[in-house]
Amino acid sequence: MPANSADPARGGAGGSSGTTGRAGHGAETVEVVLVKAGRTKIRYRGVLLADDGVRIAVRAPWAGGVVRDFGFVRFEPGDVFTEYYWRDRWYSVKEVRDAQGGLKGWYCDITRPASRSGAELLVEDLDLDLWRSADGGDVRRLDEDEFAASGLARTDPEAASAALAAFRDLEALAREDDFTELLR
């Protein structure tokens, strides 16, 4: 997962929003474009790990340049995010590892189903987030106030309903021991 970039023309995780395609050693790259409230929040490059037509997996480094401390987890330079997006689900799941490969946990976003066109992966963030610690002992709902303030329930009640249902479903999955089966 990238850091937020004050300048959308500069990339997040990949450091550049230049042309995507083939990275070193034959790895295909994609440009993840995260949209929020109709505007591009951030774009960054990641290595495409898999795309089976339903689920897309991407790996991208945290490139915030600075530590982002949420109190329950710290994202910092060297962290690596393996991100899972679905074309038929209203969420994405990001596995977060430190520079040494140690698992920190999973940061989950409630989103509209993802779409991919060539080397671009488009994801619309709907404000609700969920965190699951590496040991599964800490599952927390995040940004419910932002979701309420977004006005989505008023402007697109069907999407708001789908987002809330996905939030509940994802939270139930996150509380189960076999949560990682979702990512296999």
Residue pairs with C-beta under 8 A, 6 or more apart in sequence:
1 13
1 60
1 62
1 75
1 81
1 83
1 94
1 96
1 107
2 11
2 12
2 13
2 14
2 32
2 34
2 42
2 44
2 60
2 62
2 63
2 64
2 81
3 12
3 13
3 42
3 62
3 63
3 64
3 65
3 66
3 68
3 75
4 12
4 41
4 42
4 64
5 11
5 12
5 42
5 44
8 17
8 40
8 41
8 42
8 43
9 17
10 16
10 17
11 17
11 18
11 43
11 44
11 45
11 63
12 42
12 43
12 44
12 60
12 63
13 32
13 44
13 45
13 46
13 60
13 61
13 62
13 63
13 81
14 29
14 31
14 44
14 45
14 46
14 60
14 63
15 45
15 63
16 45
17 31
17 43
17 44
17 45
19 119
20 29
20 30
20 31
20 45
20 119
20 120
21 28
21 29
21 119
22 28
22 29
23 29
23 47
27 47
27 48
28 47
28 48
28 119
29 45
29 46
29 47
29 48
29 119
30 45
30 46
30 47
30 48
30 56
30 58
30 116
30 119
30 120
30 121
31 43
31 44
31 45
31 46
31 119
31 120
31 121
32 43
32 44
32 45
32 46
32 58
32 60
32 83
32 121
32 123
33 40
33 43
33 120
33 121
33 122
33 123
34 40
34 41
34 42
34 43
34 123
34 124
34 125
35 41
35 122
35 123
35 124
35 125
36 124
36 125
36 127
37 150
41 125
44 60
44 63
45 60
46 58
46 59
46 60
46 83
47 58
47 59
47 60
48 56
48 57
48 58
49 57
49 58
49 59
49 82
50 56
50 57
51 57
51 116
53 87
54 86
54 87
54 88
55 84
55 85
55 86
55 87
56 84
56 85
56 86
56 87
56 114
56 116
56 121
57 82
57 83
57 84
57 85
58 82
58 83
58 85
58 121
59 80
59 81
59 82
59 83
60 80
60 81
60 83
61 78
61 79
61 80
61 81
62 75
62 76
62 77
62 78
62 79
62 80
62 81
63 77
64 75
64 76
64 77
65 77
66 76
66 77
67 74
67 75
67 76
67 77
68 74
68 75
68 76
70 131
72 131
72 133
72 138
72 140
73 96
73 104
73 105
73 107
73 131
73 133
75 96
76 98
77 99
78 98
78 99
79 96
79 97
79 98
79 99
79 104
80 96
80 97
80 98
80 99
80 101
81 94
81 95
81 96
81 97
81 107
82 94
82 95
82 97
83 92
83 93
83 94
83 95
84 92
84 93
84 94
84 95
84 182
84 183
85 92
85 111
85 114
85 121
85 123
86 92
86 113
86 114
87 113
87 114
87 115
87 116
88 113
89 113
89 166
90 110
90 111
90 112
90 113
90 126
90 162
90 163
90 165
90 166
91 108
91 109
91 110
91 111
91 166
91 167
91 170
92 108
92 109
92 111
92 114
92 123
93 106
93 107
93 108
93 170
93 182
93 183
94 106
94 107
94 108
94 109
95 103
95 106
95 183
96 103
96 104
96 105
96 106
96 107
97 103
97 104
98 104
102 134
103 134
104 133
104 134
105 131
105 132
105 133
105 134
105 138
106 131
106 132
106 174
106 179
107 129
107 130
107 131
108 129
108 130
108 131
108 132
108 170
108 174
109 123
109 125
109 126
109 128
109 129
110 125
110 126
110 127
110 128
110 129
110 130
110 147
110 163
110 166
110 167
110 170
111 123
111 124
111 125
111 126
112 123
112 124
112 126
112 159
114 121
114 122
114 123
115 121
115 122
116 122
126 147
126 150
126 152
126 159
126 163
127 143
127 146
127 147
127 150
127 152
128 141
128 142
128 143
128 144
128 146
128 147
128 163
128 164
128 167
129 141
129 142
129 143
130 139
130 140
130 141
130 142
130 167
130 170
130 171
130 174
131 138
131 139
131 140
131 142
132 138
132 139
132 174
132 179
133 139
136 174
136 175
136 177
136 179
139 171
139 174
139 175
141 167
141 171
147 163
152 159
152 160
152 163
153 160
173 179
173 182
